[in-house]
Amino acid sequence: MCSTKVSTGGARVARLVLMVVGFLSTVAAAAHWDHAVDLDENYRLLWSIAGQDITFEVQARTLGYVGLGFSTDGTIYGADIVIGWVDAGQVHFQDRHFIMTSNGEPHVDPSQDYILLLGYQNATHTVLRFRRKLDTCDTVHDVPITNDTIRIIYMYHSRDPKNGAQGIGTLPDPTEAFKDSVPIFLTQRVNQVPIELDSRTRTLELRNKDVPIPQTDENLRWCTTFKLDQFVRKHHMIRYEPIIEKRSNIPHLKHIVLYECQGSTPELEIMSREFGRSCGQVEKELLTCNSIVAAWSRGSEGFTYPLEAGYALDSYQARFYMMETHYMGFQSNSVDLTPRVDNSGLRLYYTTTLRKHDAGVLSVGIQPNWRHIIPPGQDQVLSEGHCIEECTQRAFPRPGINIFAVMMQTNHMGKKISLRQVRQREELTPIAHDTNVDANYQEFRRLHTPVKALPGDRLIAECTYDSTGRKTIALGGYTSRDETCLVLTLYYPRQKELTSCHSIPSLPTVLHAVGINELAAGTNPIRISSPPEIAGMTLEERLVTYDWRVNFNAFQNVIRKGAFKPLCWSARNTPIPGTDNIDAYAPDLTKFWRPIPTCSFSGGHGGTSVGGSNSVNRFVTERDISLDWPPLEDERNNVIEGAARSKSIRSSAASTSLATGLATVSRVILFVIFINTVRLL
């Protein structure tokens, strides 16, 4: 009789323990993710931000070790990385960093600033979930995560290190495990929440057609033209997202940009009936198709418009659109050189239920022109493009416009960009800024809250270049060989007076900056008439032979303080009346904006933030989210087979909230076991 009671009671306890363990597995596995991107066909990255914490999950198709790191320039040296693996039921997880003498293998940090939340494997994948501070204040070994562009470094290998070793030489083939670095915005991104399709909300797919991916390491820019004449009445585009034909093609896709074309030409009509052509053959048409509607880069999820605005699709306003896709060819060390074609593109979501406002695109910056000169051999060259007060006064509605997203553009020498705002001689907080731009990464970044720009405000696109790798000058222009400094802003309500608000240094300013007093009239090529010591020299010869090392500071000072020509143009490529004959100058400011330092930018190490709560200027996130674990996993973000989850191995290290829950349930288990034990005695 007693043995029967013991058996029955023990079975009851065992069932209870199994139920609780099953519950804990469900809780540990469940998480809400704001963002998910595929870095290649074998590696998915998911993340969410809450306050000053960021939580990641890596899902890699391997049973060896995996790594996720952060770099400012895309190289491994100086990069911050975590390495983890699951071996014989135990999760190993290490905060590491790369140094110049590490021969490609990261060293373990003396300060472990990442918190492992869980780790497990199934038959195909290794999964690690972990958390860190946006700024860990480890200024020596960790890279702070800010609103700047950051380069994601990712690694995975088929084998585990032995016995959880931490010493150098214990990671199997780290150079083989390193896959790539991908530029990405981790903070200023739009949450791509699901959209319910109905009779009013539909999708339109714009795809390439059998584009051959280059067999060599050369790149290909492919342009496909679409004629969209089905929008006989206005619709609003409310979202766009990438269509990736094959996950194996992801490493070859660099970016996809959709342009709206102004007007209709026979050439656009012909091109809309083709499958596309190299963009080098359509440079003339690209000048007409210059208003960016959508932009995707590898690492981007797409873009969703705010509820109060949508991008107008109206065949009476624009019928032709050009999609530019930048393909990267096979790397020289590629093993698989099987010929591939690609049919990727963009998916547009549009609706007949119009939003309150039409969204518009306003370009601010320097007009692409030879007068935009970047001298060689300098680590910091500053250029500014002004949208002057007279232009915004004439164009903006009285309540102003609301800027809700920006895209910053330079070419390869660009390092920093800022969109500054001046109101009545006082400089406000920059609308957006990035101290680590990547010319190859084009994506609209969402501002924390829309920024109001009023009539009479001045907007300034400020770009900083590093020309230390050049021996000759670079000039502004439209091609990839030229430089640019543009900030595209998405805003509402749309105004039709102003679409591009640029400036360019006046010709007298440029000539004075390079020591030229006067040009000779009627000469071809253009020659200099004074001063006498350089008379007869061509303008091109002067620019090429000028001693930039000695004269750079004087040149920079003249360009920044000298006169410039504002270029305020409408969608019809006509200047706004009253702005085409103005000589303008840099504003005479009485109040300047200065960034608030945080621990990583004030020389601190391991301390608290100097900026305190005001450091939001450095770490702006979209919104605070709760990391409470929902009851069910969002399967759309998982590449892990659900049936294999019961075989997973969980980490005992968890977040504070999860640890509290585990401790509570553990106490319940112990209490139930104690009660049942008492009853059995």
Secondary structure as a PSIPRED ss2 file (coil, helix, strand):
# PSIPRED VFORMAT (PSIPRED V4.0)

   1 M C   1.000  0.000  0.000
   2 C H   0.000  1.000  0.000
   3 S H   0.000  1.000  0.000
   4 T H   0.000  1.000  0.000
   5 K H   0.000  1.000  0.000
   6 V H   0.000  1.000  0.000
   7 S H   0.000  1.000  0.000
   8 T H   0.000  1.000  0.000
   9 G H   0.000  1.000  0.000
  10 G H   0.000  1.000  0.000
  11 A H   0.000  1.000  0.000
  12 R H   0.000  1.000  0.000
  13 V H   0.000  1.000  0.000
  14 A H   0.000  1.000  0.000
  15 R H   0.000  1.000  0.000
  16 L H   0.000  1.000  0.000
  17 V H   0.000  1.000  0.000
  18 L H   0.000  1.000  0.000
  19 M H   0.000  1.000  0.000
  20 V H   0.000  1.000  0.000
  21 V H   0.000  1.000  0.000
  22 G H   0.000  1.000  0.000
  23 F H   0.000  1.000  0.000
  24 L H   0.000  1.000  0.000
  25 S H   0.000  1.000  0.000
  26 T H   0.000  1.000  0.000
  27 V H   0.000  1.000  0.000
  28 A H   0.000  1.000  0.000
  29 A H   0.000  1.000  0.000
  30 A C   1.000  0.000  0.000
  31 A C   1.000  0.000  0.000
  32 H C   1.000  0.000  0.000
  33 W C   1.000  0.000  0.000
  34 D C   1.000  0.000  0.000
  35 H E   0.000  0.000  1.000
  36 A E   0.000  0.000  1.000
  37 V E   0.000  0.000  1.000
  38 D E   0.000  0.000  1.000
  39 L E   0.000  0.000  1.000
  40 D E   0.000  0.000  1.000
  41 E C   1.000  0.000  0.000
  42 N C   1.000  0.000  0.000
  43 Y E   0.000  0.000  1.000
  44 R E   0.000  0.000  1.000
  45 L E   0.000  0.000  1.000
  46 L E   0.000  0.000  1.000
  47 W E   0.000  0.000  1.000
  48 S E   0.000  0.000  1.000
  49 I E   0.000  0.000  1.000
  50 A E   0.000  0.000  1.000
  51 G C   1.000  0.000  0.000
  52 Q C   1.000  0.000  0.000
  53 D E   0.000  0.000  1.000
  54 I E   0.000  0.000  1.000
  55 T E   0.000  0.000  1.000
  56 F E   0.000  0.000  1.000
  57 E E   0.000  0.000  1.000
  58 V E   0.000  0.000  1.000
  59 Q E   0.000  0.000  1.000
  60 A E   0.000  0.000  1.000
  61 R C   1.000  0.000  0.000
  62 T C   1.000  0.000  0.000
  63 L C   1.000  0.000  0.000
  64 G C   1.000  0.000  0.000
  65 Y C   1.000  0.000  0.000
  66 V E   0.000  0.000  1.000
  67 G E   0.000  0.000  1.000
  68 L E   0.000  0.000  1.000
  69 G E   0.000  0.000  1.000
  70 F E   0.000  0.000  1.000
  71 S E   0.000  0.000  1.000
  72 T C   1.000  0.000  0.000
  73 D C   1.000  0.000  0.000
  74 G C   1.000  0.000  0.000
  75 T C   1.000  0.000  0.000
  76 I C   1.000  0.000  0.000
  77 Y C   1.000  0.000  0.000
  78 G C   1.000  0.000  0.000
  79 A C   1.000  0.000  0.000
  80 D E   0.000  0.000  1.000
  81 I E   0.000  0.000  1.000
  82 V E   0.000  0.000  1.000
  83 I E   0.000  0.000  1.000
  84 G E   0.000  0.000  1.000
  85 W E   0.000  0.000  1.000
  86 V E   0.000  0.000  1.000
  87 D E   0.000  0.000  1.000
  88 A C   1.000  0.000  0.000
  89 G C   1.000  0.000  0.000
  90 Q E   0.000  0.000  1.000
  91 V E   0.000  0.000  1.000
  92 H E   0.000  0.000  1.000
  93 F E   0.000  0.000  1.000
  94 Q E   0.000  0.000  1.000
  95 D E   0.000  0.000  1.000
  96 R E   0.000  0.000  1.000
  97 H E   0.000  0.000  1.000
  98 F C   1.000  0.000  0.000
  99 I C   1.000  0.000  0.000
 100 M C   1.000  0.000  0.000
 101 T C   1.000  0.000  0.000
 102 S C   1.000  0.000  0.000
 103 N C   1.000  0.000  0.000
 104 G C   1.000  0.000  0.000
 105 E C   1.000  0.000  0.000
 106 P C   1.000  0.000  0.000
 107 H E   0.000  0.000  1.000
 108 V E   0.000  0.000  1.000
 109 D C   1.000  0.000  0.000
 110 P C   1.000  0.000  0.000
 111 S C   1.000  0.000  0.000
 112 Q C   1.000  0.000  0.000
 113 D C   1.000  0.000  0.000
 114 Y C   1.000  0.000  0.000
 115 I E   0.000  0.000  1.000
 116 L E   0.000  0.000  1.000
 117 L E   0.000  0.000  1.000
 118 L E   0.000  0.000  1.000
 119 G E   0.000  0.000  1.000
 120 Y E   0.000  0.000  1.000
 121 Q E   0.000  0.000  1.000
 122 N C   1.000  0.000  0.000
 123 A C   1.000  0.000  0.000
 124 T C   1.000  0.000  0.000
 125 H C   1.000  0.000  0.000
 126 T E   0.000  0.000  1.000
 127 V E   0.000  0.000  1.000
 128 L E   0.000  0.000  1.000
 129 R E   0.000  0.000  1.000
 130 F E   0.000  0.000  1.000
 131 R E   0.000  0.000  1.000
 132 R E   0.000  0.000  1.000
 133 K E   0.000  0.000  1.000
 134 L C   1.000  0.000  0.000
 135 D C   1.000  0.000  0.000
 136 T C   1.000  0.000  0.000
 137 C C   1.000  0.000  0.000
 138 D C   1.000  0.000  0.000
 139 T C   1.000  0.000  0.000
 140 V C   1.000  0.000  0.000
 141 H C   1.000  0.000  0.000
 142 D C   1.000  0.000  0.000
 143 V C   1.000  0.000  0.000
 144 P C   1.000  0.000  0.000
 145 I C   1.000  0.000  0.000
 146 T C   1.000  0.000  0.000
 147 N C   1.000  0.000  0.000
 148 D C   1.000  0.000  0.000
 149 T C   1.000  0.000  0.000
 150 I E   0.000  0.000  1.000
 151 R E   0.000  0.000  1.000
 152 I E   0.000  0.000  1.000
 153 I E   0.000  0.000  1.000
 154 Y E   0.000  0.000  1.000
 155 M E   0.000  0.000  1.000
 156 Y E   0.000  0.000  1.000
 157 H C   1.000  0.000  0.000
 158 S C   1.000  0.000  0.000
 159 R C   1.000  0.000  0.000
 160 D C   1.000  0.000  0.000
 161 P C   1.000  0.000  0.000
 162 K H   0.000  1.000  0.000
 163 N H   0.000  1.000  0.000
 164 G H   0.000  1.000  0.000
 165 A C   1.000  0.000  0.000
 166 Q C   1.000  0.000  0.000
 167 G C   1.000  0.000  0.000
 168 I C   1.000  0.000  0.000
 169 G C   1.000  0.000  0.000
 170 T C   1.000  0.000  0.000
 171 L C   1.000  0.000  0.000
 172 P C   1.000  0.000  0.000
 173 D C   1.000  0.000  0.000
 174 P H   0.000  1.000  0.000
 175 T H   0.000  1.000  0.000
 176 E H   0.000  1.000  0.000
 177 A H   0.000  1.000  0.000
 178 F E   0.000  0.000  1.000
 179 K E   0.000  0.000  1.000
 180 D E   0.000  0.000  1.000
 181 S E   0.000  0.000  1.000
 182 V E   0.000  0.000  1.000
 183 P E   0.000  0.000  1.000
 184 I E   0.000  0.000  1.000
 185 F C   1.000  0.000  0.000
 186 L C   1.000  0.000  0.000
 187 T C   1.000  0.000  0.000
 188 Q C   1.000  0.000  0.000
 189 R C   1.000  0.000  0.000
 190 V C   1.000  0.000  0.000
 191 N C   1.000  0.000  0.000
 192 Q C   1.000  0.000  0.000
 193 V C   1.000  0.000  0.000
 194 P C   1.000  0.000  0.000
 195 I C   1.000  0.000  0.000
 196 E C   1.000  0.000  0.000
 197 L C   1.000  0.000  0.000
 198 D C   1.000  0.000  0.000
 199 S C   1.000  0.000  0.000
 200 R C   1.000  0.000  0.000
 201 T E   0.000  0.000  1.000
 202 R E   0.000  0.000  1.000
 203 T E   0.000  0.000  1.000
 204 L E   0.000  0.000  1.000
 205 E E   0.000  0.000  1.000
 206 L E   0.000  0.000  1.000
 207 R E   0.000  0.000  1.000
 208 N C   1.000  0.000  0.000
 209 K C   1.000  0.000  0.000
 210 D C   1.000  0.000  0.000
 211 V E   0.000  0.000  1.000
 212 P E   0.000  0.000  1.000
 213 I C   1.000  0.000  0.000
 214 P C   1.000  0.000  0.000
 215 Q C   1.000  0.000  0.000
 216 T C   1.000  0.000  0.000
 217 D C   1.000  0.000  0.000
 218 E C   1.000  0.000  0.000
 219 N E   0.000  0.000  1.000
 220 L E   0.000  0.000  1.000
 221 R E   0.000  0.000  1.000
 222 W E   0.000  0.000  1.000
 223 C E   0.000  0.000  1.000
 224 T E   0.000  0.000  1.000
 225 T E   0.000  0.000  1.000
 226 F E   0.000  0.000  1.000
 227 K E   0.000  0.000  1.000
 228 L C   1.000  0.000  0.000
 229 D C   1.000  0.000  0.000
 230 Q C   1.000  0.000  0.000
 231 F C   1.000  0.000  0.000
 232 V C   1.000  0.000  0.000
 233 R C   1.000  0.000  0.000
 234 K C   1.000  0.000  0.000
 235 H E   0.000  0.000  1.000
 236 H E   0.000  0.000  1.000
 237 M E   0.000  0.000  1.000
 238 I E   0.000  0.000  1.000
 239 R E   0.000  0.000  1.000
 240 Y E   0.000  0.000  1.000
 241 E E   0.000  0.000  1.000
 242 P E   0.000  0.000  1.000
 243 I E   0.000  0.000  1.000
 244 I C   1.000  0.000  0.000
 245 E C   1.000  0.000  0.000
 246 K C   1.000  0.000  0.000
 247 R H   0.000  1.000  0.000
 248 S H   0.000  1.000  0.000
 249 N H   0.000  1.000  0.000
 250 I H   0.000  1.000  0.000
 251 P H   0.000  1.000  0.000
 252 H H   0.000  1.000  0.000
 253 L E   0.000  0.000  1.000
 254 K E   0.000  0.000  1.000
 255 H E   0.000  0.000  1.000
 256 I E   0.000  0.000  1.000
 257 V E   0.000  0.000  1.000
 258 L E   0.000  0.000  1.000
 259 Y E   0.000  0.000  1.000
 260 E E   0.000  0.000  1.000
 261 C C   1.000  0.000  0.000
 262 Q C   1.000  0.000  0.000
 263 G C   1.000  0.000  0.000
 264 S C   1.000  0.000  0.000
 265 T C   1.000  0.000  0.000
 266 P H   0.000  1.000  0.000
 267 E H   0.000  1.000  0.000
 268 L H   0.000  1.000  0.000
 269 E H   0.000  1.000  0.000
 270 I H   0.000  1.000  0.000
 271 M H   0.000  1.000  0.000
 272 S C   1.000  0.000  0.000
 273 R C   1.000  0.000  0.000
 274 E C   1.000  0.000  0.000
 275 F C   1.000  0.000  0.000
 276 G C   1.000  0.000  0.000
 277 R E   0.000  0.000  1.000
 278 S E   0.000  0.000  1.000
 279 C H   0.000  1.000  0.000
 280 G H   0.000  1.000  0.000
 281 Q H   0.000  1.000  0.000
 282 V C   1.000  0.000  0.000
 283 E H   0.000  1.000  0.000
 284 K H   0.000  1.000  0.000
 285 E H   0.000  1.000  0.000
 286 L H   0.000  1.000  0.000
 287 L H   0.000  1.000  0.000
 288 T H   0.000  1.000  0.000
 289 C C   1.000  0.000  0.000
 290 N C   1.000  0.000  0.000
 291 S E   0.000  0.000  1.000
 292 I E   0.000  0.000  1.000
 293 V E   0.000  0.000  1.000
 294 A E   0.000  0.000  1.000
 295 A E   0.000  0.000  1.000
 296 W E   0.000  0.000  1.000
 297 S E   0.000  0.000  1.000
 298 R C   1.000  0.000  0.000
 299 G C   1.000  0.000  0.000
 300 S C   1.000  0.000  0.000
 301 E C   1.000  0.000  0.000
 302 G C   1.000  0.000  0.000
 303 F E   0.000  0.000  1.000
 304 T E   0.000  0.000  1.000
 305 Y C   1.000  0.000  0.000
 306 P C   1.000  0.000  0.000
 307 L C   1.000  0.000  0.000
 308 E C   1.000  0.000  0.000
 309 A E   0.000  0.000  1.000
 310 G E   0.000  0.000  1.000
 311 Y E   0.000  0.000  1.000
 312 A E   0.000  0.000  1.000
 313 L E   0.000  0.000  1.000
 314 D C   1.000  0.000  0.000
 315 S C   1.000  0.000  0.000
 316 Y C   1.000  0.000  0.000
 317 Q C   1.000  0.000  0.000
 318 A C   1.000  0.000  0.000
 319 R C   1.000  0.000  0.000
 320 F E   0.000  0.000  1.000
 321 Y E   0.000  0.000  1.000
 322 M E   0.000  0.000  1.000
 323 M E   0.000  0.000  1.000
 324 E E   0.000  0.000  1.000
 325 T E   0.000  0.000  1.000
 326 H E   0.000  0.000  1.000
 327 Y E   0.000  0.000  1.000
 328 M E   0.000  0.000  1.000
 329 G C   1.000  0.000  0.000
 330 F C   1.000  0.000  0.000
 331 Q C   1.000  0.000  0.000
 332 S C   1.000  0.000  0.000
 333 N C   1.000  0.000  0.000
 334 S C   1.000  0.000  0.000
 335 V C   1.000  0.000  0.000
 336 D C   1.000  0.000  0.000
 337 L C   1.000  0.000  0.000
 338 T C   1.000  0.000  0.000
 339 P C   1.000  0.000  0.000
 340 R C   1.000  0.000  0.000
 341 V E   0.000  0.000  1.000
 342 D E   0.000  0.000  1.000
 343 N C   1.000  0.000  0.000
 344 S C   1.000  0.000  0.000
 345 G E   0.000  0.000  1.000
 346 L E   0.000  0.000  1.000
 347 R E   0.000  0.000  1.000
 348 L E   0.000  0.000  1.000
 349 Y E   0.000  0.000  1.000
 350 Y E   0.000  0.000  1.000
 351 T E   0.000  0.000  1.000
 352 T C   1.000  0.000  0.000
 353 T C   1.000  0.000  0.000
 354 L C   1.000  0.000  0.000
 355 R C   1.000  0.000  0.000
 356 K C   1.000  0.000  0.000
 357 H E   0.000  0.000  1.000
 358 D E   0.000  0.000  1.000
 359 A C   1.000  0.000  0.000
 360 G E   0.000  0.000  1.000
 361 V E   0.000  0.000  1.000
 362 L E   0.000  0.000  1.000
 363 S E   0.000  0.000  1.000
 364 V E   0.000  0.000  1.000
 365 G E   0.000  0.000  1.000
 366 I E   0.000  0.000  1.000
 367 Q C   1.000  0.000  0.000
 368 P C   1.000  0.000  0.000
 369 N C   1.000  0.000  0.000
 370 W C   1.000  0.000  0.000
 371 R C   1.000  0.000  0.000
 372 H C   1.000  0.000  0.000
 373 I E   0.000  0.000  1.000
 374 I E   0.000  0.000  1.000
 375 P C   1.000  0.000  0.000
 376 P C   1.000  0.000  0.000
 377 G C   1.000  0.000  0.000
 378 Q C   1.000  0.000  0.000
 379 D C   1.000  0.000  0.000
 380 Q C   1.000  0.000  0.000
 381 V E   0.000  0.000  1.000
 382 L E   0.000  0.000  1.000
 383 S E   0.000  0.000  1.000
 384 E E   0.000  0.000  1.000
 385 G E   0.000  0.000  1.000
 386 H E   0.000  0.000  1.000
 387 C E   0.000  0.000  1.000
 388 I C   1.000  0.000  0.000
 389 E H   0.000  1.000  0.000
 390 E H   0.000  1.000  0.000
 391 C H   0.000  1.000  0.000
 392 T H   0.000  1.000  0.000
 393 Q H   0.000  1.000  0.000
 394 R H   0.000  1.000  0.000
 395 A H   0.000  1.000  0.000
 396 F C   1.000  0.000  0.000
 397 P C   1.000  0.000  0.000
 398 R C   1.000  0.000  0.000
 399 P C   1.000  0.000  0.000
 400 G C   1.000  0.000  0.000
 401 I E   0.000  0.000  1.000
 402 N E   0.000  0.000  1.000
 403 I E   0.000  0.000  1.000
 404 F E   0.000  0.000  1.000
 405 A E   0.000  0.000  1.000
 406 V E   0.000  0.000  1.000
 407 M E   0.000  0.000  1.000
 408 M E   0.000  0.000  1.000
 409 Q E   0.000  0.000  1.000
 410 T E   0.000  0.000  1.000
 411 N C   1.000  0.000  0.000
 412 H C   1.000  0.000  0.000
 413 M C   1.000  0.000  0.000
 414 G E   0.000  0.000  1.000
 415 K E   0.000  0.000  1.000
 416 K E   0.000  0.000  1.000
 417 I E   0.000  0.000  1.000
 418 S E   0.000  0.000  1.000
 419 L E   0.000  0.000  1.000
 420 R E   0.000  0.000  1.000
 421 Q E   0.000  0.000  1.000
 422 V E   0.000  0.000  1.000
 423 R E   0.000  0.000  1.000
 424 Q C   1.000  0.000  0.000
 425 R C   1.000  0.000  0.000
 426 E E   0.000  0.000  1.000
 427 E E   0.000  0.000  1.000
 428 L C   1.000  0.000  0.000
 429 T C   1.000  0.000  0.000
 430 P C   1.000  0.000  0.000
 431 I C   1.000  0.000  0.000
 432 A E   0.000  0.000  1.000
 433 H E   0.000  0.000  1.000
 434 D E   0.000  0.000  1.000
 435 T C   1.000  0.000  0.000
 436 N C   1.000  0.000  0.000
 437 V C   1.000  0.000  0.000
 438 D C   1.000  0.000  0.000
 439 A C   1.000  0.000  0.000
 440 N C   1.000  0.000  0.000
 441 Y C   1.000  0.000  0.000
 442 Q C   1.000  0.000  0.000
 443 E C   1.000  0.000  0.000
 444 F C   1.000  0.000  0.000
 445 R E   0.000  0.000  1.000
 446 R E   0.000  0.000  1.000
 447 L E   0.000  0.000  1.000
 448 H E   0.000  0.000  1.000
 449 T E   0.000  0.000  1.000
 450 P E   0.000  0.000  1.000
 451 V E   0.000  0.000  1.000
 452 K E   0.000  0.000  1.000
 453 A E   0.000  0.000  1.000
 454 L C   1.000  0.000  0.000
 455 P C   1.000  0.000  0.000
 456 G C   1.000  0.000  0.000
 457 D C   1.000  0.000  0.000
 458 R E   0.000  0.000  1.000
 459 L E   0.000  0.000  1.000
 460 I E   0.000  0.000  1.000
 461 A E   0.000  0.000  1.000
 462 E E   0.000  0.000  1.000
 463 C E   0.000  0.000  1.000
 464 T E   0.000  0.000  1.000
 465 Y E   0.000  0.000  1.000
 466 D C   1.000  0.000  0.000
 467 S C   1.000  0.000  0.000
 468 T C   1.000  0.000  0.000
 469 G C   1.000  0.000  0.000
 470 R C   1.000  0.000  0.000
 471 K C   1.000  0.000  0.000
 472 T C   1.000  0.000  0.000
 473 I C   1.000  0.000  0.000
 474 A E   0.000  0.000  1.000
 475 L E   0.000  0.000  1.000
 476 G E   0.000  0.000  1.000
 477 G C   1.000  0.000  0.000
 478 Y C   1.000  0.000  0.000
 479 T C   1.000  0.000  0.000
 480 S C   1.000  0.000  0.000
 481 R C   1.000  0.000  0.000
 482 D C   1.000  0.000  0.000
 483 E E   0.000  0.000  1.000
 484 T C   1.000  0.000  0.000
 485 C E   0.000  0.000  1.000
 486 L E   0.000  0.000  1.000
 487 V E   0.000  0.000  1.000
 488 L E   0.000  0.000  1.000
 489 T E   0.000  0.000  1.000
 490 L E   0.000  0.000  1.000
 491 Y E   0.000  0.000  1.000
 492 Y E   0.000  0.000  1.000
 493 P C   1.000  0.000  0.000
 494 R C   1.000  0.000  0.000
 495 Q C   1.000  0.000  0.000
 496 K C   1.000  0.000  0.000
 497 E C   1.000  0.000  0.000
 498 L C   1.000  0.000  0.000
 499 T C   1.000  0.000  0.000
 500 S E   0.000  0.000  1.000
 501 C E   0.000  0.000  1.000
 502 H E   0.000  0.000  1.000
 503 S E   0.000  0.000  1.000
 504 I E   0.000  0.000  1.000
 505 P E   0.000  0.000  1.000
 506 S C   1.000  0.000  0.000
 507 L H   0.000  1.000  0.000
 508 P H   0.000  1.000  0.000
 509 T H   0.000  1.000  0.000
 510 V H   0.000  1.000  0.000
 511 L H   0.000  1.000  0.000
 512 H H   0.000  1.000  0.000
 513 A H   0.000  1.000  0.000
 514 V C   1.000  0.000  0.000
 515 G C   1.000  0.000  0.000
 516 I C   1.000  0.000  0.000
 517 N C   1.000  0.000  0.000
 518 E E   0.000  0.000  1.000
 519 L E   0.000  0.000  1.000
 520 A C   1.000  0.000  0.000
 521 A C   1.000  0.000  0.000
 522 G C   1.000  0.000  0.000
 523 T C   1.000  0.000  0.000
 524 N C   1.000  0.000  0.000
 525 P C   1.000  0.000  0.000
 526 I C   1.000  0.000  0.000
 527 R E   0.000  0.000  1.000
 528 I E   0.000  0.000  1.000
 529 S E   0.000  0.000  1.000
 530 S E   0.000  0.000  1.000
 531 P C   1.000  0.000  0.000
 532 P H   0.000  1.000  0.000
 533 E H   0.000  1.000  0.000
 534 I H   0.000  1.000  0.000
 535 A C   1.000  0.000  0.000
 536 G C   1.000  0.000  0.000
 537 M C   1.000  0.000  0.000
 538 T E   0.000  0.000  1.000
 539 L H   0.000  1.000  0.000
 540 E H   0.000  1.000  0.000
 541 E H   0.000  1.000  0.000
 542 R H   0.000  1.000  0.000
 543 L H   0.000  1.000  0.000
 544 V H   0.000  1.000  0.000
 545 T H   0.000  1.000  0.000
 546 Y C   1.000  0.000  0.000
 547 D C   1.000  0.000  0.000
 548 W H   0.000  1.000  0.000
 549 R H   0.000  1.000  0.000
 550 V H   0.000  1.000  0.000
 551 N H   0.000  1.000  0.000
 552 F H   0.000  1.000  0.000
 553 N H   0.000  1.000  0.000
 554 A H   0.000  1.000  0.000
 555 F H   0.000  1.000  0.000
 556 Q H   0.000  1.000  0.000
 557 N H   0.000  1.000  0.000
 558 V H   0.000  1.000  0.000
 559 I H   0.000  1.000  0.000
 560 R H   0.000  1.000  0.000
 561 K H   0.000  1.000  0.000
 562 G C   1.000  0.000  0.000
 563 A C   1.000  0.000  0.000
 564 F E   0.000  0.000  1.000
 565 K E   0.000  0.000  1.000
 566 P E   0.000  0.000  1.000
 567 L E   0.000  0.000  1.000
 568 C E   0.000  0.000  1.000
 569 W E   0.000  0.000  1.000
 570 S C   1.000  0.000  0.000
 571 A C   1.000  0.000  0.000
 572 R C   1.000  0.000  0.000
 573 N C   1.000  0.000  0.000
 574 T C   1.000  0.000  0.000
 575 P E   0.000  0.000  1.000
 576 I C   1.000  0.000  0.000
 577 P C   1.000  0.000  0.000
 578 G C   1.000  0.000  0.000
 579 T C   1.000  0.000  0.000
 580 D C   1.000  0.000  0.000
 581 N C   1.000  0.000  0.000
 582 I C   1.000  0.000  0.000
 583 D C   1.000  0.000  0.000
 584 A E   0.000  0.000  1.000
 585 Y C   1.000  0.000  0.000
 586 A C   1.000  0.000  0.000
 587 P C   1.000  0.000  0.000
 588 D C   1.000  0.000  0.000
 589 L C   1.000  0.000  0.000
 590 T C   1.000  0.000  0.000
 591 K E   0.000  0.000  1.000
 592 F C   1.000  0.000  0.000
 593 W C   1.000  0.000  0.000
 594 R C   1.000  0.000  0.000
 595 P C   1.000  0.000  0.000
 596 I C   1.000  0.000  0.000
 597 P C   1.000  0.000  0.000
 598 T C   1.000  0.000  0.000
 599 C H   0.000  1.000  0.000
 600 S H   0.000  1.000  0.000
 601 F H   0.000  1.000  0.000
 602 S C   1.000  0.000  0.000
 603 G C   1.000  0.000  0.000
 604 G C   1.000  0.000  0.000
 605 H C   1.000  0.000  0.000
 606 G C   1.000  0.000  0.000
 607 G C   1.000  0.000  0.000
 608 T C   1.000  0.000  0.000
 609 S C   1.000  0.000  0.000
 610 V C   1.000  0.000  0.000
 611 G C   1.000  0.000  0.000
 612 G H   0.000  1.000  0.000
 613 S H   0.000  1.000  0.000
 614 N H   0.000  1.000  0.000
 615 S H   0.000  1.000  0.000
 616 V H   0.000  1.000  0.000
 617 N H   0.000  1.000  0.000
 618 R C   1.000  0.000  0.000
 619 F C   1.000  0.000  0.000
 620 V C   1.000  0.000  0.000
 621 T C   1.000  0.000  0.000
 622 E C   1.000  0.000  0.000
 623 R C   1.000  0.000  0.000
 624 D C   1.000  0.000  0.000
 625 I C   1.000  0.000  0.000
 626 S C   1.000  0.000  0.000
 627 L C   1.000  0.000  0.000
 628 D C   1.000  0.000  0.000
 629 W C   1.000  0.000  0.000
 630 P C   1.000  0.000  0.000
 631 P C   1.000  0.000  0.000
 632 L C   1.000  0.000  0.000
 633 E C   1.000  0.000  0.000
 634 D C   1.000  0.000  0.000
 635 E H   0.000  1.000  0.000
 636 R H   0.000  1.000  0.000
 637 N H   0.000  1.000  0.000
 638 N C   1.000  0.000  0.000
 639 V C   1.000  0.000  0.000
 640 I C   1.000  0.000  0.000
 641 E C   1.000  0.000  0.000
 642 G H   0.000  1.000  0.000
 643 A H   0.000  1.000  0.000
 644 A H   0.000  1.000  0.000
 645 R H   0.000  1.000  0.000
 646 S H   0.000  1.000  0.000
 647 K H   0.000  1.000  0.000
 648 S C   1.000  0.000  0.000
 649 I C   1.000  0.000  0.000
 650 R C   1.000  0.000  0.000
 651 S C   1.000  0.000  0.000
 652 S C   1.000  0.000  0.000
 653 A C   1.000  0.000  0.000
 654 A C   1.000  0.000  0.000
 655 S C   1.000  0.000  0.000
 656 T H   0.000  1.000  0.000
 657 S H   0.000  1.000  0.000
 658 L H   0.000  1.000  0.000
 659 A H   0.000  1.000  0.000
 660 T H   0.000  1.000  0.000
 661 G H   0.000  1.000  0.000
 662 L H   0.000  1.000  0.000
 663 A H   0.000  1.000  0.000
 664 T H   0.000  1.000  0.000
 665 V H   0.000  1.000  0.000
 666 S H   0.000  1.000  0.000
 667 R H   0.000  1.000  0.000
 668 V H   0.000  1.000  0.000
 669 I H   0.000  1.000  0.000
 670 L H   0.000  1.000  0.000
 671 F H   0.000  1.000  0.000
 672 V H   0.000  1.000  0.000
 673 I H   0.000  1.000  0.000
 674 F H   0.000  1.000  0.000
 675 I H   0.000  1.000  0.000
 676 N H   0.000  1.000  0.000
 677 T H   0.000  1.000  0.000
 678 V H   0.000  1.000  0.000
 679 R H   0.000  1.000  0.000
 680 L H   0.000  1.000  0.000
 681 L C   1.000  0.000  0.000
